[in-house]
């Protein structure tokens, strides 16, 4: 799941710095580095040196990474449709708001 989140963020934010990505995902930087290393090893992301800061790297998704992300997104959407198939639009919105509250509370340490 975290790899999916990392790939999604990198796809939506080409050349995002690892530090910014860690902050956006609410992760510790060393934990993110390990995940990025793994994604780079399988060929799904690449590190690009930042032209303004030689110590920093931006991340870019590869074609292989886009293919994996596309398949994973399709599977996630199909799963979501399956588990919410008996909910009407109002119930789906209630579920989304409740999940958002849980996510926010988790980020705040509660």
KANORSUL-V941126 format. One record per run of one state. SS is the DSSP state (2 for helix, 1 for strand, 0 for the rest). FROM is the first residue (numbers start at 1). TO is the last residue. If there is no record, write none. Layout:
ss=<SS SS>
from=<FROM FROM>
to=<TO TO>
This chain:
ss=<0 2 0 1 2 0 2 0 1 0 1 0 2 0 2 0>
from=<1 2 13 16 18 26 29 42 45 51 53 62 63 84 89 108>
to=<1 12 15 17 25 28 41 44 50 52 61 62 83 88 107 110>
